[in-house]
Amino acid sequence: MTCSRIRAFAAFCLLGALVLPLLCVHALPLMDTPSHTARIVAIYKILLEAGGSPFYTLRNVFVPNMAFDVVGVGLLPFFSPAMVSKLFFAATIILQFSGLLYLSRTLHGTAQPIAAAGGLLVYNMFLSFGFLSYSFGIACVFWFLALRITAERQSAWRQFAIGCAMPMALVLCHISAFGIYAIMVGGDHGWRMLRGKERLTRTLSVAAEFIPALGLCTINAHSTGSGVVYEHPILQQKIYTLLNSLSSLNHLADMATNAGIVVLLGVAVCCWFRLASAIWPGVLLLAVTYGILPPHIADGSYVDARIPVVGMMIGLAGMQLGPRWPRLRQTGLALLALTFAVKQLALTRAWAASDAPVQQIMQAMAALPGGAVVLEAGCEPNSSNRDAVYAARSLPLRHAASFAAFDGTRLAAIGWTEPGQQLTMVKPEFSDFKALQDAVPTSVCTAEGYQQLLDHSRALLAARVAAGAAVPPVYLMLFNTPQPDMLASALPQHRTLPGPIEVYPLTMR
């Protein structure tokens, strides 16, 4: 077997290992995915069904965060909502890994084995949170960086056309993916210009390629946040964020990731490595940008945390190990393969264990009457207790109410409809439920807090009755409560689901 066939077979095995967790579940056990999936159902009903959506209407025709919306709506006529999100997730991880290998091949003439170590980082915090459009955008970044390099052999006008199209596509995916791509391209061409390897006119031409994408960013621009917010002490926060960004929300998988990173650093240092000249200025700029950016800008969160893993993966694609100590290099690559296998097996086991509870939650939400409104609140774990965080994130409880909206006949008030970030908005006749849900604190952990939410819900229903407005069946879903049945005395007719989740009916038809 030739060397190229061995590499192709190894890449195929790695791709199989990457999608292995998906083969064990009927629905993605990711925190935000239920809300994103419910949103594409609403968009499909608005655009393609005669009656439209009973709860939602379109706010915008474009937002810089709509890759999953566009692809998902196109797939819904053929697959269930849960299957659509699975297929999109599978395409994302395959595109991320193959994009890394293609970028490595473009930079070095052949894909370097060390680039395959990027597979160890594919399952990270943002993929585990279910940030689907963002993760897809990052996959596109890897491919587009490689395509930029190959496009430089084309005519100037063809280069410019391709250069304009790729940033616009990334804005469609996610604004963060666009920013990371812009930093990488700017670092490369800026360094060339400083070294006298590129004329100023060429650098300005490259800068002009981003003007159409920047114009798209201004469409429907909206912010509800409070400016720039740093967390102090800054150095401690940056270290903590870096470690968190590597997490796949599973203890054993994270141990394997950390062990693999240690092995990777040892191999890189001992064997001498070099970064491709087209990559290292951008990677350095990403590191500087990470140090400067705050965690929160306006209504955007995890702003700085999106950079480290992407920078590490691009760095791996640009890395080439030197000839020193070949035996050590081979041993290191074998250990990296071992840590990758341990991580994927740990994730596969964890996802398989979550499948039955997730299905039970989905079935319970689907059994609620049509026209129902579901409110939710829960107790978030203490972030300093890692075991509690792993346990709380083992099921997608934060947005589990959105499972009720998978057929488009119920309103999950937790569903994301932020101005400037999502295409949809709740119709005015149901905006009071949305406002009540938005007022619920991120974490409610006391009996007084749950009782206050119940009182506010009852007051809202009484106000609707007084105004002569329709009162739909309303349910209150609690998750991760410190003690079970915390509202049982006030609402004895409730149902307990895995998680634990408790569903309390506030009104019944």
VEXLOVEX-838706 format. One record per residue (C-alpha): chain; x, y, z; residue in three letters. Coordinates in pm, 1 decimal. Each point is the difference from the previous one (the first is absolute). Example, Ala and Ser with C-alpha at 12.3 -4.5 7.8 and 13.67 -1.06 7.14 Angstrom:
> cadena  east  north  up  residuo
> A  1230.0  -450.0  780.0  ala;
> A  137.0  344.0  -66.0  ser;
# end
This chain:
> cadena  east  north  up  residuo
> A  0.0  0.0  0.0  met;
> A  137.5  337.0  -103.6  thr;
> A  60.1  279.4  247.2  cys;
> A  -282.7  209.6  -147.3  ser;
> A  -246.9  -287.1  39.1  arg;
> A  107.8  -52.6  359.8  ile;
> A  -60.8  366.8  73.2  arg;
> A  -339.0  -10.3  -171.4  ala;
> A  -99.0  -308.7  199.7  phe;
> A  115.1  163.1  324.2  ala;
> A  -199.0  316.3  -79.9  ala;
> A  -308.0  -211.2  -73.0  phe;
> A  36.4  -179.4  335.6  cys;
> A  36.4  333.0  180.5  leu;
> A  -313.4  133.1  -167.7  leu;
> A  -185.4  -313.8  104.0  gly;
> A  109.7  51.5  359.3  ala;
> A  -113.0  363.1  -13.0  leu;
> A  -355.9  -90.6  -101.7  val;
> A  -19.4  -305.1  229.9  leu;
> A  -186.5  180.9  283.3  pro;
> A  -266.2  106.8  -250.7  leu;
> A  -77.4  -360.5  -88.0  leu;
> A  -114.0  -67.5  357.4  cys;
> A  -264.4  270.8  37.8  val;
> A  -336.9  94.6  -148.2  his;
> A  41.1  368.4  91.1  ala;
> A  307.4  208.3  75.9  leu;
> A  62.6  27.7  378.4  pro;
> A  126.0  356.2  -37.7  leu;
> A  -117.3  290.4  214.5  met;
> A  -115.4  260.5  -255.9  asp;
> A  -89.3  -230.2  -288.9  thr;
> A  -369.8  -49.9  92.3  pro;
> A  -67.1  375.4  -28.1  ser;
> A  186.4  30.9  -330.1  his;
> A  -189.1  -300.6  -138.3  thr;
> A  -336.4  135.4  115.2  ala;
> A  81.5  327.8  -175.1  arg;
> A  52.4  -161.8  -340.1  ile;
> A  -339.3  -171.3  40.2  val;
> A  -156.9  342.1  61.9  ala;
> A  178.9  151.1  -303.0  ile;
> A  -115.6  -289.5  -218.1  tyr;
> A  -361.4  50.9  105.8  lys;
> A  20.9  377.6  -55.5  ile;
> A  150.5  -30.4  -347.3  leu;
> A  -143.4  -319.3  -143.1  leu;
> A  -329.1  -86.1  172.6  glu;
> A  -325.4  178.4  -77.6  ala;
> A  -97.5  59.6  360.9  gly;
> A  344.4  118.0  102.6  gly;
> A  117.1  -31.5  358.9  ser;
> A  -254.8  64.3  278.9  pro;
> A  269.1  151.7  224.0  phe;
> A  277.2  148.4  -213.0  tyr;
> A  54.7  244.0  -281.2  thr;
> A  313.7  105.6  -185.5  leu;
> A  185.6  297.7  143.6  arg;
> A  285.8  13.5  -254.1  asn;
> A  91.8  -141.6  -336.9  val;
> A  366.6  -17.2  91.9  phe;
> A  203.9  -37.5  318.3  val;
> A  370.6  -89.8  32.1  pro;
> A  -89.4  -333.3  163.2  asn;
> A  -227.1  -195.2  -233.3  met;
> A  191.0  -290.1  -156.6  ala;
> A  -202.3  -260.8  189.5  phe;
> A  -323.9  185.7  -71.9  asp;
> A  59.9  -1.6  -376.3  val;
> A  122.0  -359.7  -26.6  val;
> A  -243.5  -131.1  261.8  gly;
> A  -308.5  144.0  -168.4  val;
> A  112.4  -160.1  -325.6  gly;
> A  27.6  -342.5  165.8  leu;
> A  -324.1  5.8  201.3  leu;
> A  -224.6  -128.4  -283.4  pro;
> A  206.9  -318.9  -6.9  phe;
> A  101.5  -64.0  361.8  phe;
> A  -130.8  44.7  353.0  ser;
> A  123.7  304.3  193.1  pro;
> A  223.0  -216.0  220.6  ala;
> A  150.8  -170.8  -305.5  met;
> A  60.7  335.0  -169.8  val;
> A  210.4  121.8  293.0  ser;
> A  189.5  -332.5  4.6  lys;
> A  78.6  19.8  -371.0  leu;
> A  112.8  361.1  30.4  phe;
> A  218.3  -88.3  299.6  phe;
> A  153.9  -294.1  -186.9  ala;
> A  73.3  219.0  -302.1  ala;
> A  159.4  258.7  228.9  thr;
> A  246.7  -234.8  168.6  ile;
> A  87.2  -168.4  -330.7  ile;
> A  59.9  338.0  -164.4  leu;
> A  208.7  118.6  294.8  gln;
> A  230.7  -302.4  -3.8  phe;
> A  27.5  -29.1  -377.1  ser;
> A  53.2  376.1  -23.0  gly;
> A  297.2  -26.7  235.7  leu;
> A  154.7  -274.1  -212.5  leu;
> A  -65.4  192.5  -321.5  tyr;
> A  153.9  315.1  146.5  leu;
> A  305.9  -200.4  107.5  ser;
> A  29.1  -151.0  -347.7  arg;
> A  -32.2  342.3  -162.6  thr;
> A  271.4  144.8  221.6  leu;
> A  249.1  -286.2  -17.3  his;
> A  -78.4  -188.7  -320.6  gly;
> A  -125.1  -300.0  196.7  thr;
> A  -210.1  -26.4  313.5  ala;
> A  225.6  -27.8  303.2  gln;
> A  -81.9  -272.9  257.5  pro;
> A  22.0  259.0  278.6  ile;
> A  -297.9  185.3  -155.2  ala;
> A  -217.9  -302.1  77.5  ala;
> A  53.9  79.6  369.5  ala;
> A  -255.9  275.0  -56.9  gly;
> A  -260.5  -274.0  23.9  gly;
> A  71.1  -4.0  373.4  leu;
> A  -135.7  357.7  19.2  leu;
> A  -306.8  -33.0  -221.6  val;
> A  -230.5  -77.9  293.8  tyr;
> A  50.4  314.2  205.8  asn;
> A  -214.0  226.4  216.2  met;
> A  -178.8  173.8  -286.6  phe;
> A  -84.8  -319.6  -183.6  leu;
> A  -117.1  -151.3  331.1  ser;
> A  -216.5  304.4  70.9  phe;
> A  -164.9  -48.6  -339.3  gly;
> A  112.4  323.5  -167.7  phe;
> A  -76.9  -151.6  -337.5  leu;
> A  32.4  297.3  -235.9  ser;
> A  320.9  116.2  167.7  tyr;
> A  158.9  -346.8  -17.5  ser;
> A  -95.6  -32.4  -366.2  phe;
> A  155.1  341.0  -63.0  gly;
> A  326.5  -114.5  155.6  ile;
> A  2.5  -301.0  -233.1  ala;
> A  -38.4  241.9  -290.7  cys;
> A  291.8  208.5  131.9  val;
> A  238.1  -295.8  -40.2  phe;
> A  -115.7  -65.5  -356.0  trp;
> A  -3.1  366.5  -98.8  phe;
> A  354.1  60.1  125.8  leu;
> A  116.8  -283.8  -221.6  ala;
> A  -204.1  125.2  -294.6  leu;
> A  155.4  345.9  37.5  arg;
> A  343.9  -148.4  -42.0  ile;
> A  -96.3  -194.5  -312.4  thr;
> A  -191.2  300.9  -140.1  ala;
> A  323.0  203.0  -9.8  glu;
> A  90.9  -192.6  -311.6  arg;
> A  -312.3  139.1  -172.9  gln;
> A  -41.5  331.7  -179.3  ser;
> A  -30.5  316.6  207.9  ala;
> A  -373.1  40.6  -67.3  trp;
> A  -69.2  -364.3  82.9  arg;
> A  197.4  37.8  322.1  gln;
> A  -203.7  305.8  89.6  phe;
> A  -332.8  -170.6  -72.8  ala;
> A  90.2  -305.2  208.7  ile;
> A  144.5  223.7  270.0  gly;
> A  -328.7  194.8  24.6  cys;
> A  -223.7  -308.7  -3.4  ala;
> A  168.2  -182.6  288.1  met;
> A  -32.5  275.3  265.4  pro;
> A  -364.9  49.0  -97.5  met;
> A  -64.7  -372.0  44.3  ala;
> A  167.6  10.6  342.2  leu;
> A  -218.3  292.8  109.8  val;
> A  -296.6  -217.0  -94.4  leu;
> A  136.2  -273.2  228.5  cys;
> A  109.4  207.1  300.6  his;
> A  161.5  334.5  60.7  ile;
> A  273.3  -160.0  216.2  ser;
> A  104.2  -231.0  -284.8  ala;
> A  26.6  304.8  -226.0  phe;
> A  216.0  178.4  258.0  gly;
> A  239.3  -293.1  39.8  ile;
> A  35.1  -34.3  -377.5  tyr;
> A  65.3  374.8  -35.2  ala;
> A  273.4  -14.3  265.7  ile;
> A  171.4  -293.9  -171.9  met;
> A  -9.8  163.2  -343.5  val;
> A  102.0  338.7  137.8  gly;
> A  293.5  -151.4  187.1  gly;
> A  131.2  -175.9  -309.6  asp;
> A  -23.8  290.8  -243.4  his;
> A  103.2  260.2  256.2  gly;
> A  317.9  -192.6  77.8  trp;
> A  75.5  -41.0  -369.6  arg;
> A  -34.3  373.0  -53.8  met;
> A  223.8  82.3  297.7  leu;
> A  268.6  -230.5  -137.8  arg;
> A  -23.9  154.7  -346.0  gly;
> A  -134.5  -324.6  -148.7  lys;
> A  -325.5  162.3  -107.2  glu;
> A  -92.2  337.4  -143.2  arg;
> A  -223.8  236.5  190.7  leu;
> A  -251.8  -6.0  -284.6  thr;
> A  -39.0  -376.3  37.5  arg;
> A  -49.3  31.5  375.9  thr;
> A  -264.5  268.2  -54.0  leu;
> A  -169.2  -223.2  -257.0  ser;
> A  -18.4  -280.4  258.1  val;
> A  -143.1  243.7  254.2  ala;
> A  -263.9  106.8  -253.2  ala;
> A  -118.9  -360.9  -24.6  glu;
> A  -152.3  37.6  347.9  phe;
> A  -206.6  311.7  -79.5  ile;
> A  -310.2  -189.0  -128.7  pro;
> A  4.7  -226.0  307.3  ala;
> A  31.5  300.1  230.9  leu;
> A  -297.5  151.5  -178.8  gly;
> A  -200.3  -315.5  72.1  leu;
> A  92.8  28.4  366.9  cys;
> A  -174.2  336.6  21.4  thr;
> A  -331.5  -138.7  -126.0  ile;
> A  -243.4  -40.7  287.1  asn;
> A  277.7  89.7  242.5  ala;
> A  -144.2  -2.2  349.3  his;
> A  140.8  -9.4  349.8  ser;
> A  -172.3  -30.3  335.8  thr;
> A  312.0  -50.1  209.3  gly;
> A  190.9  227.7  234.3  ser;
> A  324.0  61.9  -189.6  gly;
> A  332.7  -161.0  82.3  val;
> A  20.9  -209.4  317.1  val;
> A  325.0  -150.7  134.2  tyr;
> A  17.1  -256.6  277.0  glu;
> A  263.1  52.5  269.7  his;
> A  267.8  -104.4  71.7  pro;
> A  61.0  2.2  -374.3  ile;
> A  297.3  -240.8  -11.2  leu;
> A  -181.3  -258.5  209.2  gln;
> A  -308.5  37.4  -215.6  gln;
> A  203.0  -51.0  -320.0  lys;
> A  158.5  -320.6  132.5  ile;
> A  -336.0  -130.3  120.7  tyr;
> A  -164.3  84.0  -333.1  thr;
> A  278.4  -171.6  -194.5  leu;
> A  -45.0  -321.3  199.2  leu;
> A  -378.6  17.5  -26.1  asn;
> A  11.3  49.6  -376.8  ser;
> A  171.1  -339.2  -33.2  leu;
> A  -268.2  -178.8  201.0  ser;
> A  -245.6  -239.2  -162.1  ser;
> A  -203.4  -9.7  326.7  leu;
> A  107.4  -351.7  87.9  asn;
> A  257.8  -72.5  271.6  his;
> A  180.9  -292.4  -165.0  leu;
> A  -8.2  162.3  -343.5  ala;
> A  152.2  318.4  141.7  asp;
> A  274.1  -197.4  172.5  met;
> A  83.3  -163.7  -334.1  ala;
> A  4.0  341.3  -171.3  thr;
> A  235.5  146.6  259.3  asn;
> A  228.9  -302.9  -20.1  ala;
> A  6.5  27.0  -379.2  gly;
> A  91.4  368.8  15.8  ile;
> A  289.9  -79.2  235.5  val;
> A  123.6  -269.9  -240.7  val;
> A  -40.6  238.2  -293.3  leu;
> A  204.5  271.7  168.3  leu;
> A  273.8  -250.3  86.4  gly;
> A  22.3  -131.1  -355.5  val;
> A  -0.9  350.3  -150.4  ala;
> A  279.4  122.2  227.0  val;
> A  220.1  -309.1  -17.2  cys;
> A  -32.2  -51.7  -375.0  cys;
> A  32.8  366.3  -92.6  trp;
> A  -292.6  133.6  -194.3  phe;
> A  -64.9  282.0  -241.6  arg;
> A  -320.6  181.2  -84.2  leu;
> A  -79.9  83.0  -360.3  ala;
> A  74.8  362.8  -79.4  ser;
> A  -358.6  54.3  -116.3  ala;
> A  -132.6  -110.5  338.2  ile;
> A  217.8  113.4  287.0  trp;
> A  -63.1  379.8  -20.8  pro;
> A  -374.8  -60.2  17.8  gly;
> A  31.5  -251.1  284.2  val;
> A  211.8  249.9  192.6  leu;
> A  -261.5  270.1  -60.4  leu;
> A  -272.3  -237.7  123.5  leu;
> A  196.1  -51.3  323.2  ala;
> A  36.7  376.6  46.6  val;
> A  -367.8  53.3  -78.9  thr;
> A  -95.6  -260.6  259.1  tyr;
> A  200.7  186.1  261.3  gly;
> A  -168.1  330.6  -86.0  ile;
> A  -362.8  -98.4  -57.3  leu;
> A  -244.9  5.0  291.9  pro;
> A  -235.9  -292.2  66.6  pro;
> A  -307.3  216.6  -68.7  his;
> A  -61.6  262.2  -267.1  ile;
> A  -351.7  146.5  -15.4  ala;
> A  -234.4  -302.4  -10.2  asp;
> A  274.6  -241.8  -109.5  gly;
> A  142.5  -250.8  247.5  ser;
> A  305.3  -229.6  -16.3  tyr;
> A  157.9  256.5  -232.7  val;
> A  362.6  -73.3  92.0  asp;
> A  -58.6  -370.6  66.5  ala;
> A  -70.9  -66.6  -368.0  arg;
> A  361.8  63.2  -100.0  ile;
> A  237.7  -245.2  178.0  pro;
> A  -120.3  -333.7  -138.3  val;
> A  -29.5  135.4  -354.1  val;
> A  349.6  148.9  20.4  gly;
> A  140.7  -329.6  125.6  met;
> A  -167.2  -194.9  -281.5  met;
> A  126.8  239.4  -268.6  ile;
> A  345.4  -18.6  159.1  gly;
> A  -7.1  -379.8  -26.6  leu;
> A  -92.9  24.2  -367.7  ala;
> A  295.4  232.3  -56.2  gly;
> A  246.4  -206.2  203.9  met;
> A  272.4  -213.7  -147.5  gln;
> A  219.6  -212.9  228.3  leu;
> A  372.3  -3.0  -57.5  gly;
> A  210.3  -312.0  -69.0  pro;
> A  145.4  -11.8  351.9  arg;
> A  -69.7  -315.8  206.1  trp;
> A  -232.9  -182.5  -242.6  pro;
> A  -62.9  -279.8  249.8  arg;
> A  -123.5  250.0  257.1  leu;
> A  -221.9  158.1  -263.3  arg;
> A  -157.6  -334.0  -85.6  gln;
> A  -53.7  -82.7  366.5  thr;
> A  -158.3  340.1  59.1  gly;
> A  -238.6  -40.4  -292.6  leu;
> A  -99.7  -344.0  130.5  ala;
> A  -72.4  147.3  343.7  leu;
> A  -205.7  275.8  -160.8  leu;
> A  -202.9  -265.3  -182.1  ala;
> A  -52.8  -178.4  332.4  leu;
> A  -124.0  312.9  177.5  thr;
> A  -231.5  72.0  -293.6  phe;
> A  -144.5  -351.9  18.4  ala;
> A  -55.3  30.6  375.6  val;
> A  -175.0  333.1  -44.4  lys;
> A  -232.8  -122.1  -272.7  gln;
> A  -87.2  -318.8  190.7  leu;
> A  -73.5  204.8  312.5  ala;
> A  -225.8  234.1  -196.3  leu;
> A  -170.7  -290.1  -174.0  thr;
> A  -74.0  -166.3  333.6  arg;
> A  -129.3  324.8  151.3  ala;
> A  -218.7  81.8  -300.0  trp;
> A  -141.6  -353.6  -9.8  ala;
> A  -89.2  25.3  369.3  ala;
> A  -182.3  328.9  -62.9  ser;
> A  -208.1  -124.4  -290.0  asp;
> A  -280.9  -172.9  191.1  ala;
> A  -55.4  294.7  240.3  pro;
> A  2.6  248.1  -289.4  val;
> A  -255.4  -208.0  -188.6  gln;
> A  -220.2  -15.5  310.3  gln;
> A  15.5  379.0  34.8  ile;
> A  -82.6  45.1  -369.6  met;
> A  -298.7  -233.5  26.4  gln;
> A  -130.6  181.3  308.2  ala;
> A  31.0  337.1  -171.7  met;
> A  -169.9  -135.6  -312.7  ala;
> A  -292.0  -123.9  215.8  ala;
> A  -87.8  352.4  115.1  leu;
> A  -317.2  137.5  -159.2  pro;
> A  17.0  203.7  -318.1  gly;
> A  22.0  372.5  56.0  gly;
> A  178.5  -46.2  333.2  ala;
> A  259.5  243.9  132.9  val;
> A  296.3  -135.8  196.2  val;
> A  198.9  215.1  243.0  leu;
> A  316.5  -127.4  164.3  glu;
> A  245.4  70.6  279.3  ala;
> A  284.3  -193.6  155.5  gly;
> A  291.0  -3.4  236.9  cys;
> A  337.0  36.6  -169.4  glu;
> A  293.3  -183.1  164.5  pro;
> A  282.4  180.2  175.5  asn;
> A  265.1  47.7  -269.9  ser;
> A  279.2  -67.8  251.4  ser;
> A  -134.6  -351.9  57.4  asn;
> A  103.2  -180.8  -314.3  arg;
> A  -180.9  -324.0  86.5  asp;
> A  -325.6  192.6  45.4  ala;
> A  48.9  172.0  -334.9  val;
> A  60.4  -331.3  -177.3  tyr;
> A  -309.8  -151.9  162.0  ala;
> A  -220.6  298.8  -82.0  ala;
> A  114.4  10.1  -363.5  arg;
> A  -49.0  -373.0  -62.3  ser;
> A  -349.3  77.7  -134.1  leu;
> A  -115.5  303.6  -201.9  pro;
> A  -220.9  130.8  280.6  leu;
> A  46.5  376.6  -38.7  arg;
> A  -207.8  -0.2  -320.3  his;
> A  -192.1  -325.6  47.9  ala;
> A  -330.5  189.8  -14.5  ala;
> A  71.5  59.1  -368.9  ser;
> A  -61.0  -369.4  -68.3  phe;
> A  -368.4  92.9  36.9  ala;
> A  27.1  224.0  -307.3  ala;
> A  140.0  -262.0  -237.1  phe;
> A  -332.9  -32.3  -180.9  asp;
> A  -65.4  374.5  -5.6  gly;
> A  -327.1  -17.6  198.2  thr;
> A  134.0  112.2  338.8  arg;
> A  196.7  298.1  126.7  leu;
> A  319.8  -55.7  198.0  ala;
> A  54.2  346.4  140.0  ala;
> A  371.3  -75.7  61.4  ile;
> A  54.7  -27.9  -376.7  gly;
> A  254.9  249.5  -127.4  trp;
> A  -142.2  295.9  -190.8  thr;
> A  250.7  275.4  82.5  glu;
> A  -7.5  304.2  -231.6  pro;
> A  295.5  -3.7  -236.6  gly;
> A  87.5  -362.4  83.8  gln;
> A  -299.3  -206.7  -113.4  gln;
> A  -243.8  35.0  -287.7  leu;
> A  -319.3  -53.1  199.6  thr;
> A  -193.1  188.1  265.3  met;
> A  -293.2  -96.4  218.8  val;
> A  -330.2  141.0  -121.8  lys;
> A  -134.8  295.7  201.6  pro;
> A  -291.2  -200.0  142.1  glu;
> A  250.6  -231.4  174.9  phe;
> A  269.7  254.8  80.0  ser;
> A  -103.9  11.8  367.3  asp;
> A  103.7  -363.0  40.8  phe;
> A  330.6  73.9  -167.4  lys;
> A  55.1  303.5  224.0  ala;
> A  -73.0  -208.6  309.2  leu;
> A  248.1  -266.7  -112.0  gln;
> A  266.4  259.4  -75.9  asp;
> A  -40.2  138.7  351.8  ala;
> A  77.6  -337.8  159.6  val;
> A  355.4  -0.7  143.0  pro;
> A  254.4  -228.2  -162.4  thr;
> A  8.9  -208.5  316.5  ser;
> A  -288.0  -46.9  246.5  val;
> A  95.3  -224.1  291.7  cys;
> A  -231.7  90.0  289.4  thr;
> A  -358.8  -79.3  89.2  ala;
> A  -65.2  373.9  21.9  glu;
> A  128.0  48.0  -353.5  gly;
> A  -224.2  -273.3  -139.6  tyr;
> A  -299.3  132.5  193.0  gln;
> A  67.0  349.8  -133.3  gln;
> A  3.8  -133.7  -355.4  leu;
> A  -326.7  -180.3  68.6  leu;
> A  -155.4  318.8  137.9  asp;
> A  113.5  200.5  -302.6  his;
> A  -140.1  -266.9  -233.2  ser;
> A  -336.6  3.9  177.3  arg;
> A  -5.3  379.6  -10.2  ala;
> A  63.7  -7.6  -375.6  leu;
> A  -284.9  -246.9  -52.5  leu;
> A  -233.2  210.4  213.9  ala;
> A  93.2  306.8  -204.0  ala;
> A  -82.1  -182.5  -323.4  arg;
> A  -337.7  -106.1  140.1  val;
> A  -74.6  357.2  110.5  ala;
> A  93.3  130.9  -344.5  ala;
> A  -219.6  -256.8  -171.9  gly;
> A  300.1  -163.5  -169.4  ala;
> A  15.4  -372.2  -66.2  ala;
> A  166.1  -208.3  270.1  val;
> A  182.6  -298.6  -149.4  pro;
> A  104.0  -306.5  199.1  pro;
> A  312.5  113.4  186.4  val;
> A  263.9  -225.7  153.9  tyr;
> A  292.4  80.5  226.1  leu;
> A  305.0  -222.5  -45.4  met;
> A  263.5  -10.0  274.7  leu;
> A  335.9  -175.9  -37.0  phe;
> A  289.1  -81.5  231.1  asn;
> A  -191.8  117.3  304.8  thr;
> A  194.4  -36.1  328.8  pro;
> A  -284.5  -212.0  140.0  gln;
> A  -280.0  -187.9  -178.0  pro;
> A  -360.1  119.1  -4.7  asp;
> A  77.6  355.2  112.2  met;
> A  -336.1  124.2  -132.9  leu;
> A  -198.3  -315.0  75.5  ala;
> A  -197.2  159.4  284.2  ser;
> A  -126.7  275.0  -229.6  ala;
> A  -32.7  -216.2  -312.8  leu;
> A  -42.7  -364.4  101.8  pro;
> A  -83.1  -119.4  -353.3  gln;
> A  343.9  -8.8  -157.0  his;
> A  220.4  -246.8  -180.9  arg;
> A  362.0  -86.6  71.6  thr;
> A  230.4  -72.8  -293.7  leu;
> A  371.0  -89.7  -27.9  pro;
> A  253.9  261.1  83.6  gly;
> A  -178.2  55.9  233.5  pro;
> A  -270.2  201.4  -173.7  ile;
> A  -334.0  87.5  153.6  glu;
> A  -290.1  120.8  -215.0  val;
> A  -276.9  190.5  180.5  tyr;
> A  -328.7  87.5  -176.2  pro;
> A  -107.5  357.5  76.6  leu;
> A  -313.8  -16.3  -213.3  thr;
> A  -183.7  -290.0  -159.2  met;
> A  -256.6  -16.1  -276.5  arg;
# end
